[in-house]
Structures are given as C-alpha cells and as structure tokens.
C-alpha cells in the first residue's frame, strides 16, 4: 500500500519530504499529550510544524509518510506510535483537498460514495438544535455525564465524538466539514464564521483531519495562547509556543490546505481487521 501511496503523489507532482521525529517544540492542542525525552525534546505528534516551515521557505506541494507519537493514546484504533500520511497542497482549499483525500482512499480501499455533512447538521441529527449555542453545547455535554468545569471547545469535542460514534453503526464514508470556530485548531475561518476544517469517517473510523490552513501569524499566536490557557485549566503539562513556526508564518506561509491521514487505520480497513494492532508488526504492548 505504501508504494501505491507514493505513486499517487508522484502522479500529482507532490514532493516527498522527511522532517525530524524529535523536535524542540510541539503542539499546544489541549487534546494532545506529547512524549518528551530527558533532554527536553519532543517526539512529534505530527510533522505539521516542520512541514509548514518548509512551505514558508519556498517548498512546493509536499507529503510525508512516517511515525507520529501521542502519549496515552492506546486502544482499538490508537497506538502511542503510529504511521501518518500528511500532505500540503499549494492553492487548495478544504473542498478541493477533500476531493483528493477521497481519490486516495478510493485507490486504496476501492471506490465508494461519499456523504458530506456539516458539523452543525451532524450534531443536530444526534442532539437536536439546542446544542448549537455555546450554552447548549455545554448543557448537552453535562447531560452526557460530564462533571466539573467544561469549556465550550471541550464540550463541542465531546458532542462530536458522540455523534461520530453513532456513525459507527452503519458503514459508509462521510466527510464532516464546516466546524465551529471553537474547534478551528489551525484552520482558517470562512466568511460565515465556521472553520475551514474537515474530517473523514470511513465505516465509523476517523481516517483524516484536514484544514484550509491558517496563514496569519498573529492569529496563530493568539490560538496558541488560548490553547496554553486551556492546558493550564485542565492541569496538562505546559507547552511553549513554537517560535520557529511563528517566525515561518510571519515570513509567509503560502495559501494551502493540509491533511493528516492515519495509515494504520486504512490498512486495517483494507484487510477487514477490527483493530490497528493487527496491522502493526509490534504494537505498544509488544514493542
């Protein structure tokens, strides 16, 4: 399958790159915990930051296949070390990148129909219209049993997870798009105020997470500060803003869209396996 992936990108003139597995910085996203070495460096949760620095330095459309690491993520569809396909396309928006993600998945798994749903439509179908406001989202999260303080982004993440779990009951391929601004992560906002972000769910399994990338360095710094505050509120380890990424974006990140795809999950779906441990030579418990 890896040869097929490389051929797919070669046919589209997307350049393969290799960036560091260990880095001085890491993501501030409060939903992600990084593995840190004794000298203070981080095993990268994604090659995103390094790849964006390459783009800001003048690289063309690029892709990478390699390991990524996330602490505590072990389960049926998770392993603390996993293989990620990540790519960035100059001049693409989220809609165009969704088409390319679908093309790759079709090559690997066979052609199928794709449904496209907005985040709002997905949650409305699961929880009704009351969850559309910030207060409604928090109330819905509490109704699901969440205790203690919960912020809007945390509540919306939980509701999304619950709505996506409902998709696992039926086979199919669904793009969820137009996320709320609170879940923008590193995606830019569209004119209607929603985030230009999407996820692809295949047979109930999350396969891809993509953005029309935020290019404004000031907005990036603001979002990193917000994430740092959320980490403090949740008692997570502090993460300093990545100064090199901020400098690269200040220099000029070109208009582009990027996406991360879980390769081990694709292999499991291809082989009709029930867990990614069956597709990894040595999973976390046997490594």
Secondary structure, 3 states (H helix, E strand, C coil): CHHHHHHHHHCCCCEECCCCCEECCCCCCCCCCCEECCCCCEECCCCHHHHHHHHHCCCCCEEEEEEEECCCCCECCECCEEEEEEEEEECCCHHHHHHHHHHHHHHHHCCCCEEEEEHHHHHHHHHCHHHHCHHHHHHHHHHCCCCCCCCHHHHHHHHHHHHHHHHCCCCCEEEEEEECHHHCCCECECCCCCEEEEEEEECCEEEEEEEEECCCHHHHHHHHHHHHHHHHHCCCCCCCCCHHHHHHHHHHCCCEEEEEEEHHHHHHHHCCCCCHHHCCCCCCCCC
